[in-house]
Amino acid sequence: MKFSKTCLSLVAALAAGISTTALAHDMVPGKAQTTPLLLTGLTVHTVTDGVKADSDVLIVDGKIAAVGKDLTAPAGATVLALDGKHLYPGLIALANQLGLIEIEAVRSTDDSTEVTQTNPDIKAKLAYNADSEVIPTIRSNGFAYSMVYPSGSMLMGQSSLMQLDAWNYQDALVADGTGLHVRWPNASTLGSRWNPKPADEVRKANLKQLEKLQQHFKDAKAYYDAEKAGLNHGLDSRWHEMLAVLDGKRPLFVHADDERQIRQAMLLAKEYGLQLTIVGGRDSWRMAGELAAAKVAVIYTAPYGLPSRTDENYSQAFVVPKTLQDAGVQYALSLDGYWDTRNLVFAAGQAISFGLTPEQALRSVTINAAQIAGVADKIGSIEVGKAASLVVSEGDIFDYLGHKVTHLWIDGRAVDLNNRHKQLHDKYQQRIN
C-alpha cells in the first residue's frame, strides 16, 4: 500500500511538473513597428491581384503602404533585400484548438471543453494560452492567425480569431465571437465498434439528440422574441448570446460530416434565417451545388482524410476542394485539432495535386478564410491598407522541398521564428560526432 501511494505521489508530481513547465515558450513577442520597412526583389503573391514578379512592398505603421516595382524607400526606412524569395499573406488556420490544449494526456493543460450541452455564452478567447509551446511551431510554417473554438456537445460556444504573436489573449484577439459552434447530433444508424447497437436503437437515440438541439433553438427563439418585445425581465446569458445568431449577425458554425447531418443543419438554418457554415464537411462534395445555391460556406477539415465509405475512391477526400471550387462554394481548408495545424500548408499543396490551381489553394488558407471569419477587410491578401501580416518563403510555400519560411511579420512586427522543435534539433545536433 505504501508503494502504491508513493507511485501515485510521483505520478502527480510529474503531472504537475509537466503542466507547470509547459505553460510558456521562450520567444518574446515582436515590438510595434516604429520605422518604415521596404521589402525588395520578391515574388509577391497578392491573392487578389495576381502574382507580381520582382516587386517590392512598403510597410508603414503596421500596414501595407505600397506594392509595386522599384519603390522608393521613405526617409529613415529600413530596406530588406529578399531577392528571389516569395512573399505571401500571413496564413490563416480556421476551426482548431490551438492554445486551448497543451498536452492531451495532462488534463490540467486542456481547457477546450465544457461539460454541458448549452454553452453559447462560452468564449474561446478566455481560455487561449498565448504562451503555448505549440504556437511557435505553427507560425514557423507561415501561419499568422488561428480561429479557435470551444469543443463539447451541441451548443459548444463562440470562436475567436487570434493573431499568433502575443503576450496574452487580450493582445492576441483580432475578432471576438466569429461564430457560434454547434456539434450536430449523429445521423448514422451504425453502432460503434466498442458499443454495437441495433439500428433502430441508434436511430431513436439520434432522433432524441436532434430533438434536444431543436428545442434549444426554440428556447433561444422564444427568448429572442421576448427580448425584441421588451418582455424579458431577467438575463439568461445563454440565449442572450444567441441574439446575434438569430439576427444573422453572427454565423452558425455546424460541425458535421455526414450528408444527412448537413441537410438537417441546412433545414434549421433556413427555418431561423441563420448564416450557416459547415465545419468538417466530408460529404460536402455530394451536395456541392446545393451548398453553393444556399450560400452555405464550408471549412473542410479532411484534406488528408481516408475514404468515408468502402466504395469511394482512395482520393475522394483529396478532390473535395476542387469539387467545392468548381461548384462555387465558399470554402477554406483546415485541420481540426491543435498541433497538426502546422501541416495545413502542405494539405493546401496536396489539393493542388488534386485539381486546385496554386492561386486557389492560396485563397483557401488566406482570403477565403478571412471572409468566413468576417475580417477580409483587414487581412488575407497583400493590398494597400491591410495589415502587414506577411510571410517570406525561399521557395513555393506549399511544396515540402521549396518551403522554407525565413521571415514573418504580424501587423508589421517581426516575429521570432524559433520554436521548441528547432531548439531540440539544435540540442541533439551536438550529440553527433
N, C-alpha and C positions, 0 to 999 in steps of 0.2 A: 504493500500500500504506500509505504514511504517512497519507494522507487517511482511509482506512477505519479505521485504528487510532484516529485522532482522533475519528471519529464514534462508534466503539464506546465509547471512554472517556467521551464526552459522554452517550451513552445510559445507560451505567452510573451516571454521576454523577447524572443526572436521576432514575433509578430509585431510587438510594439516598436522594436528597433527598425524593422522594415518600414512600418507606417510613418515613423518619425523621419528617417533619413531619406525617404522617397518624396518628401514634400517640396523640395526646392532644387532647381537646377542652378548651375553656376553662371549662366550667361546674364549679363546686365542689359536691360532694355536700352535701345538707342536713344540718343539725345535729340531733341527737336532741331530741325534744320534752321541754321542761322545765316548761312550764306548760300547764294545760288550755286547749283551744280549742273554742269554741262556734260552729258554723256555723248561721246562721238564715235563714228565709224561703225555703227551697229546695223544689223538686220532687224528692223523694228516690225514686230507682229502686232499691228494695231487692233486687230479683231474686227473693228467696224469700218476700217478704211484700207483694207488690204495689207500687203507686206511691202515695206519700204526698205530697199537695199541701201547700204552705205549712208545711213541717216543719223541725225542727232536728236537728242531730247534734252530740253532745258527744264530743270526743276527749281521752282522758287516757292519758298514758304510752304513746302509740303504738297504743292500742286504741280501738275504738268503745265508749264507755261508756253512751250512751243515744241513742235515736231517738224523736222524738215532737214534739208541738206545744208551743210556749211553754215550752221547757225553761229552767230556772234556771241561770245561769252560776255555777260554784263560785267561791270567793274566789280572786282573783288570775288569773282566767281572761281570755283574750283573746276578744273577741266579734267575729266577722266577718259582717257583714250581706251576704247574697248573694241578695237578694230577686228572685224570678222566675227564677233560674238553675236548672239541672238538675244533680243530683248522682248519680254512678254509681260502682260499684266500679271500682277500677283495672283496666283491661282486660288480658287475658292472651293472649299470642300463643304458640301451640304449634308445635313442629316447624319450626324455622328455624335459620339460622346467623348470627344477629345477634351481633356481637362476635367472630366467628371469621374473618370476611373484612372487609377494609377497602377494598381496591381490587382488583377481579378481575384486572386486567391486570398487577398487580405481585405476583409470586409470593411475595415475602418478607412480604406482608401477608395471605396466605391460609393459615390454619392449620386448615383444615376437614377435611382428608382424609388418611387413612393409606393406605399402598400395598399392604398385604397383604389377604387375604380373611378372616382370622380375628383380629379385634380386639375381642372382647367385654370386654377389660380396659381399653380406652381410655375416658377420661372427658372429656367436652366441657368441663367446668369449668376444666381446667388450661390450655386454650388461649383461654379467654374474655378479651377485652380490654375491661375496664370503661371505658377511655378512648376507645373508638371514637367517631369523629365522627358515625357513623350513629345511635348510640343516642339522643342528644338529639332527633333528628328524629322518631324513633319515639315517644318518650314525649310529645312535644308534641302528638301526636294522641290521647293518653289512655291509652297503654299503660304499665303499671307492672311487668309481668312478661313474661319470654320463656323458653321451654323450648328450649334449643339442643342440637343433636345433631351428632356427628361423621359426616361423609359417607364414601363409599367404596363398596366392593362387598361383598356378602354380610354377614358379621358386622361391622358398622361400629363399634359401641361404644355407650357409655351416654350418655344425655341428662342434662342438669342444668337445673333451674328456677332462673332468676336474677332478682333484682329490679334495676331499671334505673337506680339512682342510687347508685353505689358507687365507692370508691377502687380496688378490686382485686377479683379473683374471690372471695376469701375473704369480703369484705364483701357481695358480690352474691349469694352462694349461699343459696338458700332450701331446696332439696331436691336431694340428690345421687342419682344412679342411678335416675332416674324411669322408666327403661325401657331395654331393650336394643334397638337399632335394627338391622334386617336389610333389606338391599336384595334383594328377591325376584328370582330369575332371570327373564329374559324368557320369555313364553309365546306370543307371536305368531310365526307362521311366515313373516311378510313380511320380506324383506331390507330394509336401509336404502337410501335414495336414493344414498348415496355408496358403498355396498358391497353391491350386489344379489347375492343368492344363491338357488339353488333352494330350494323349501320344505322338501324332505327334508333338505337340508344344515342349514338353520336349525333344524329340529325336532331333529335329532341334537345340535346344539350346545346347544340349550335343555335337553335331557334330561341332557346331560353336566354342565351347571352345576347343575341341580336335584339330581342325584345327589351332587355335591360338597357342596352345602348339607346334604342329608340325612345325609351321612357326618359332617359337623361335629357335628350334633346327636347322632348315635350315639356319637361320641367323647366328647362332653360328658356324655352319659347314663352311659357306662361309668365315667368319672371320678367322677360323682355317686354311683353305686352303690358304687364302691370307697371313696369318702370316708365314706359312711354306715356302711360295714362296717369302717372303720378300717384299710383295706388300702393307702391311698396313702402312699408313703414319700418322695415329693417333691412340690413345689408346681408345678403348671402354672397360671400366673396367668390364662391364657385361660379354661380350663374352670372354674377356681375361682370366677371372677366369674359363671359361669353357674349356680352352685348356687342362687342366689336365684331365677333364672328357672325352673329346674326344680322348685323348691319352690312356685312360684306366688306368690312374694312380690314379684317384680319383673316388670312387664308386658313382653311381647314386642311391639315396635312394628314391624310389617312394612310397608315401603314398596312398595305395589303399586297399580296402577290397573286392570289387565285383570281381568275376571271369572274367568278361568282361574287367574291368579295368586292371587286372593283365595281361591278354592276350595282350591287346593293348600295355602295357608297355614292355612286352617281345618282341613284334614285333619291337618297336622303338629301344630297346637295341640291337637287332640283326642287324638292319639296320645300326646303327652307331658304332657297335662293343663296346658297353658300358658294364661296370661291374655293374650288377644290383642287388639291394637288395630291397625286398618288405617290407614296414613298414605298419603294420596293419594286413593284410593277413587273414581276417576272412574266406575267401573262399579258402585259400591255400590248404586245405585238399582235395578239389575237383580235384586238378591238381598237387598233390604232386610229382608224378612220372615225370611229365614234368618239374617241377621246378628243381628236382634233376638232370635230364638229361642236362638241360641248365645251371647248376651250378648257379642258382639264389638262394641267401640266403633270409631268412625270419626273420624279427623281429616281432614276434607275440605279438600283444598288447591287445588281448581279452581273456586272460586266465580265467577271471571272467565273460565273455560275456554271454548274453542270446542268445537263438537260433535266427538266422537271418531270418528264414522262418517258417511258421506255420507247415510245415510237417517235420521239423527237430526234432531230439531227444532233450530232455531237456539238455543232457550232451554234445551236439555236440561241443560247444566251448571248453569244458574241455578236450576232447580227441584229439584235433588238435595237440598238441605237440607230442603225441605218434604216430600219423599218419605221421607227418613230420620225426620223428626219424626213423620209420620203412622204409620210402621211401628213406632215405639217404640225406635228405635236410639239408643243414647247416642252423641252426636256433638259435635264442636266444629269451628269454621271456622278455617282457617289459610291463609297464603300462604307457601309454602315458598320460602326464599331468605334475604335479609337486608334490603336497603334497602326492598323493596316491602312489607314488613310494615306500614309506615305506612298503607297503603291497605286493610288488613284491616277497619278500622272501617267503611269505605264498602262493602266487599263484604258485610258483615252487613246494611247498609242496603239493598243491592240485593236480598238474599234476602227482605227484607220486601215488595219489589215483586213477588216471585215466590212469595208464599204464606205466608211466616212472619209471625207476629204480632210487633210490636215487642218484647214480652216474651221470645218465643222466640229472636229474633235476639240480644237482650242476653245471654241464657243461653249462647248459642253461643260467646261470647268472654269469659265470666266463670265462672259456677259450673260449667257443663259442662266447660270447660277445666280448672278446678281439680280436678274429680272425676277426670278422666282422668290428671292429673298426680299425683293422690293427696294433694292438700293442701286439699280442700274444707272441712276443719275450721278452716282458718286464713284463707283468702282466698276471693274470688269472689262475695261478697254483702255487703250492708250489714246486719250483725247485731251485737248486743251481744257483746263478747268477741273478735270477729275483728279482724284487723289493720286499722288506719285507713289503708288504701290506697284513696284516693278521688280522683275526677276531677270537675271542675266544667266544664260547657259552657254557653255563653249560651243555646243552643237545643238541638234534637234532635241528639245527638252523631253519629247515623247519617246525617244529612242534610247534603249539601255546603253548603247555604245556612245552615242553623241551627248547624252545627258550628263552635264557636269555643271551644277549651279555654283557660280562664283560670287554673285552679289545678290542681295535682296534689300529693297527699301520698302518701308511701310509708312505712308504719309511723309515721305522724304527723309525718314530716319533710317540710317544704316543699321541693318540687323546683323548681329553676331551669328554666323552660321556654324559655329562649333556646337557639338552635342555629345551626349553620352556615348553614342556609338563610335564617334571619331576618337574620343578620349580613350576608350578601351582598345581601339585599334592601335593607337599610338603607344599605349602601355605595353601591349603584348608584342608589338614590333621589337621592343627592347630585348625580348627573350630569344629572338632569332640570332644565331651565331653567324 
